[in-house]
């Protein structure tokens, strides 16, 4: 009797365990799946949140800004300009005293007892353009390089080269000339005191090299052996400092304005060393490629 009871008990326990096992597995499976889905959702929210912190509007470590600006050159000065103005003064004296020929005027238009016809020269700064490439090396410090072009024009009379070997002939009326056109490439360093902000003021310093063309004279009087006043082999160095403001219109782009002072040290076949100083006021736009790249990765 005891043997039968023991056998029946064992069979009941075995059957209960057999049916209970799939039930346990069936109940555990949804719990595991639910936990995994919630974890993935929470991780996605955290990644999205921290991404916004990592790529905010404003300047920060790892930002990569590309900008384009255009504007004008203000108050040019230096020995390059002063030498050309001194040349004009010397030429004016020679025109007024009729040391140069003006026989192309109608006979009698300039009586012998009157001074020669001379027109006052004017110097006009040209348009400047600038590309900046800046990388956020530190939280407040950026490094990069700048490509810039600027020019200067003059409307003035000059001795006509080639026709003036035996006797100098001056232009009858002033002609428009580009006396300087420079292309420079320089390294830049910036300081952003208020990073991660829509309004991003900064200070900038630049130093690099410049190549240039234009017109210049080796001396204060015309060289009769010269057939052109065109500058050849123009090269030099450039340094500058300035201040600017980036205004972010979102996380990806914005507008900017900048004011700079530049000093150039120039030399060419026509002269050994002359300086050119100028201020520049520029305005333009910029793009933060770091945020643009992150935006594209989300799609």
C-alpha positions, 0 to 999 in steps of 0.5 A, a space after each residue: 500500500 505504501 509503495 502504491 502511494 509513493 508511486 502515485 505521488 512521484 507521478 503527480 509531482 513529475 506531471 506538475 513539473 512538466 506542465 509548469 516549465 513551459 508556463 514559466 518560460 512563457 511568462 518570462 519571455 515577455 518580461 525579458 523583451 519588455 526590459 530590452 525595449 525599454 532599455 533601448 528606448 532610454 539609451 536612444 533618449 540619452 544619446 539624443 540629449 547628450 548630442 544636443 549638449 555636444 553640438 549646440 549653437 555657438 563655438 565649442 571644442 570640435 566646431 568646424 566653421 567655414 565663412 565667407 566675408 566681403 567688404 572694403 579697405 579703409 584708410 590705406 597708408 604706408 610707404 607703398 602709398 606715400 611713395 606713389 603720392 610723392 611720385 605724383 607730386 614730382 610729376 605734377 611739378 614737371 607737367 606744370 613747368 612743361 618739362 613733359 610734352 603735351 603736344 597732343 592738345 589742340 594748338 593754342 589750348 595751352 598758351 606758352 605763358 600758362 602752366 601745363 594741364 595737370 589733374 589731381 590724382 585720386 586713390 580708391 580702395 577696392 573690394 576685399 573678400 575673405 574665406 576663413 576655415 576655423 576649427 575649435 581646438 579648445 573650448 574657447 580657442 580656434 585655429 585655422 587659416 584665411 584666404 584673402 584678396 584686396 585691391 587699391 585703385 588710382 585715377 591719375 596721370 602718368 608718363 607714357 612708357 615706351 614713348 618717353 625715351 627721348 622726351 617724356 609724354 604724360 597722359 592727356 587725362 587721368 586713367 584708372 589703374 590698379 596700383 595694388 592687388 594682393 592675394 594672401 594666405 595666413 594662419 589664424 588664431 581666435 579667442 571666443 570668451 563666450 562659447 556655446 552661445 547664439 552671440 559669439 564675439 571673438 578676437 582674431 590674429 593672423 600671420 602669413 604670406 602675400 603675393 601681389 601685382 599692380 603698378 609702382 615706380 622704383 624712384 620719384 621720377 620716370 625711368 626712361 628705360 622702363 617700358 611698363 610700370 607693372 609690378 613683377 615678382 611681388 611677394 611679402 608677408 602680412 600680419 593682422 589683428 581684429 575683432 568680430 561677432 558671429 550671430 547663430 541663426 540656428 545650430 548650423 549657420 549664421 551671419 558674421 561681421 569683423 573689423 581688422 587691421 593689416 600691415 603688409 611688408 612688400 618687395 618686388 623687382 621695382 623696390 626692395 621693401 615697402 609697407 602697406 597698412 589698412 583697415 578692413 570692415 567686412 560682413 558675411 555668412 558662416 556654416 558649422 560643418 560639425 553640426 551639419 555632419 551630425 544632422 546628416 548622420 541622423 537620416 
